[in-house]
Amino acid sequence: MAATDATMRTFFSSPNFAVSGASTNPDKWGYKVFKWYVTRSLPVTPINPTASSIKVGNKELPTVASISALEKPSETSLSIITAPHITLKTLQEAKELGIPSVWLQPGTFDDEVLAFARENFKAVVAGEGGHGGEGWCVLVDGDRGLKGLGKL
C-alpha cells in the first residue's frame, strides 16, 4: 500500500522517535534528518554505533548503538537513513522489538526492503508520493504531517 498523508500522521502520532543512521557529519543526510527532529523539539534518539553523542546547535545528544537500546521501542517511530542492505536488517530488528511505524528516506530501500516494511509495520512512509522529487522525505513532508496532528 502506498504512503499517504494519513500514513504520515500515523507515523508522527508516536510519542517518541529515533533516527537510525544519525550522523555527526552536518553534510550527511543522517545528520540533517536528525537535526530536523531536534529543531522541532521532538523527543528523538539518534542511533549511531560509533559516536557517543551528536551535537546539534548547542545541544549534545547521547546516541544509542542500536535500536535494541531504545527505552520504549513499542512507543517509538523510526526514521531510517541507511543503505538498503542495512535497512533490511534494521527493519527485522524493529519488527522483533515492536516498533510500530517507520519512515524510509529516499535511497534507503529497494523492492525487497519496501515489501518487508509494508508487511510488518502499522505505518510505512516510503516510496512514491510526498512533495519531494524523490518520494517521501521527512525534510520536505514532515512539517505537513506535524501540522496535521497539531504538533507544529
C-alpha positions as CSV (number, residue, x, y, z in Angstrom):
1,M,0.0,0.0,0.0
2,A,1.4,3.4,-0.9
3,A,2.0,6.0,1.7
4,T,-0.4,8.9,2.2
5,D,-0.7,11.9,4.4
6,A,-2.8,9.7,6.8
7,T,0.2,7.2,6.9
8,M,2.5,10.1,7.8
9,R,0.1,11.3,10.6
10,T,0.1,7.8,12.0
11,F,3.9,7.8,12.0
12,F,4.0,11.2,13.8
13,S,1.4,10.1,16.4
14,S,4.0,8.1,18.3
15,P,5.2,9.8,21.5
16,N,8.9,9.1,20.7
17,F,11.1,9.0,17.6
18,A,14.5,7.6,16.7
19,V,16.8,8.1,13.7
20,S,18.8,5.1,12.5
21,G,21.8,6.3,10.6
22,A,22.1,9.5,12.5
23,S,25.4,11.1,11.7
24,T,27.8,13.5,13.4
25,N,28.7,15.0,10.0
26,P,26.5,18.0,9.2
27,D,26.9,17.4,5.4
28,K,25.2,13.9,5.6
29,W,21.5,13.2,5.4
30,G,21.6,11.3,8.6
31,Y,22.6,14.5,10.4
32,K,20.1,16.6,8.5
33,V,17.2,14.3,9.3
34,F,18.2,14.0,13.0
35,K,18.6,17.8,13.2
36,W,15.1,18.2,11.7
37,Y,13.6,16.3,14.7
38,V,15.8,18.2,17.3
39,T,14.9,21.7,15.9
40,R,11.2,20.8,16.2
41,S,11.7,19.8,19.8
42,L,10.5,16.3,19.2
43,P,11.7,13.5,21.6
44,V,14.3,11.8,19.4
45,T,17.1,9.3,20.0
46,P,20.0,9.2,17.5
47,I,21.2,5.7,16.6
48,N,24.9,5.5,15.7
49,P,27.1,2.6,16.7
50,T,30.4,4.6,16.5
51,A,29.6,8.0,18.1
52,S,28.7,8.5,21.7
53,S,26.8,11.8,21.0
54,I,25.7,14.1,18.2
55,K,25.9,17.9,18.6
56,V,23.1,20.0,17.1
57,G,23.5,23.7,17.8
58,N,24.2,24.0,21.5
59,K,22.8,20.6,22.3
60,E,24.9,17.5,22.7
61,L,22.6,14.5,22.5
62,P,23.7,11.0,23.5
63,T,23.4,8.2,21.0
64,V,22.5,4.6,21.3
65,A,24.4,2.0,19.4
66,S,21.3,0.1,18.0
67,I,17.5,0.1,18.1
68,S,17.6,-2.6,20.7
69,A,18.9,0.0,23.1
70,L,15.8,2.2,22.8
71,E,13.9,2.7,26.0
72,K,10.4,2.3,24.7
73,P,10.6,0.8,21.2
74,S,6.9,0.0,21.0
75,E,6.2,3.7,21.5
76,T,8.8,4.9,19.0
77,S,8.5,5.7,15.3
78,L,11.8,5.1,13.4
79,S,13.3,7.1,10.6
80,I,15.9,5.2,8.7
81,I,18.8,6.7,6.7
82,T,21.0,3.7,5.8
83,A,21.8,1.6,2.7
84,P,19.1,-0.9,1.7
85,H,21.0,-4.0,3.0
86,I,21.4,-2.3,6.4
87,T,17.9,-1.0,6.3
88,L,16.5,-4.6,5.9
89,K,18.5,-5.8,9.0
90,T,17.2,-2.8,10.9
91,L,13.6,-3.5,9.9
92,Q,13.9,-7.1,11.0
93,E,15.1,-6.0,14.4
94,A,12.5,-3.3,14.6
95,K,9.8,-5.8,14.0
96,E,11.0,-8.0,16.8
97,L,11.1,-5.0,19.2
98,G,7.5,-3.9,18.3
99,I,8.3,-0.6,16.7
100,P,5.0,0.4,15.1
101,S,6.0,2.8,12.3
102,V,8.9,3.5,10.0
103,W,9.9,6.3,7.6
104,L,12.3,5.1,4.9
105,Q,14.1,8.1,3.4
106,P,14.8,8.0,-0.4
107,G,17.7,5.7,-1.2
108,T,17.3,3.5,1.9
109,F,15.2,0.8,0.3
110,D,14.8,-1.5,-2.7
111,D,11.7,-3.6,-3.6
112,E,12.6,-6.3,-1.1
113,V,13.0,-3.8,1.8
114,L,9.8,-2.0,0.9
115,A,7.8,-5.2,0.7
116,F,9.2,-6.3,4.1
117,A,8.3,-3.0,5.7
118,R,4.8,-2.9,4.3
119,E,4.1,-6.4,5.5
120,N,5.3,-5.8,9.1
121,F,4.6,-2.3,10.3
122,K,1.5,-0.3,11.2
123,A,2.6,2.6,9.1
124,V,5.3,2.9,6.4
125,V,6.2,6.2,4.9
126,A,8.3,5.5,1.9
127,G,8.3,5.2,-1.9
128,E,6.5,7.4,-4.4
129,G,4.5,10.3,-3.1
130,G,5.1,13.2,-0.9
131,H,6.1,16.6,-2.2
132,G,9.8,15.8,-2.9
133,G,11.2,14.8,-6.2
134,E,12.5,11.5,-5.0
135,G,9.5,10.4,-2.9
136,W,8.6,10.8,0.8
137,C,11.2,12.8,2.7
138,V,10.9,14.0,6.3
139,L,12.8,17.1,5.4
140,V,10.2,18.0,2.7
141,D,7.0,16.4,4.0
142,G,7.5,16.2,7.8
143,D,6.2,19.7,8.8
144,R,2.9,19.0,6.9
145,G,2.5,15.8,8.9
146,L,3.2,17.5,12.2
147,K,0.8,20.3,11.4
148,G,-1.9,17.8,10.6
149,L,-1.6,16.5,14.2
150,G,-1.3,19.9,15.8
151,K,2.3,19.2,16.8
152,L,3.7,22.2,15.0
